[in-house]
């Protein structure tokens, strides 16, 4: 098996149910992608177009991983709708396409939507994908600890509730020319995408003051109360991706999202804290009224992977933005 190659940039466009490539096409696909990210996988390429051999046309796997030295890994989600994957003709056509891909050297993984609710089944499926990616440690980890499944399910429910809450006049599904606006992301998904050099999936667009509109900035909702003296739980804020062009590196006493070892109860493998430097090493401090949140002390010489900088609160609740 080859090693994971550098991923392609996901276009910054809102999710759609059309044939546009580059983004998850359905809520179920978004849910599966969230499982991958929570389990520690790199962000996959969505809806990659692949030309089939012998003039058999093209196929669009729901997710795709490039490999060095091998064609890649294609992931299909089945059973989302009876008229798509549930009739015999479509099943036979799907099987033929996937056999053709295997004959061309691709690895093919099929996930039934009914399996998404079962952590044991999903652990086996993710372990198989990790094996194809030659990620042995990841393969062992997804089987040994399935907490990523519960996190992804909770996040999916939270995002669905947020998206369906009314009224939310501030969030539009598409950008509008001539308006001062920023893309809206799910913060955990954004942290995972930016840390791996990808663009996260846009869940909407928000009008903002012109002074906030710069390259790499976005809107996302704070998760948890570990920084509630800076930004309360649920506040919608402006953030800045530290991987964006011409953006300064994180400095001491700034509020940043950082990738860490282990799982933060609020942001999984990321944490939102105040960054400071001490004689013994970096320190990530909560700024919270909740005393249960403790500073994270890191050994001297630890290389922090800072992902995003907190800029400002736009609105302290989810009802509407200015």
Secondary structure, DSSP 8 states (H G I E B T S, - for coil): ---B-------S-B--SSS-SSS--SHHHHHHHHHHHHHT----EES-EEE-GGG--EEE-SEEEEETTEEEEEEEEE-S-HHHHSSHHHHHHHHHHHHHHHHTT-EEEEEEGGGTT-HHHHHHHHHHHHHHTT-HHHHHHHHH--HHHHHHHHHHHHHHHHHH-S--TTEESS--TTS-EEEE--HHHHHHHHHTT----B-EEEE--GGG--TTEEEEE--SSTTTTTS-TT-EEEEEETTSTT-----TT-EEEEEEEEEETTTEEEEEEEEEEETTEEEEE---S-TT---EE--TT---EEEEEEEEEEESSSS---
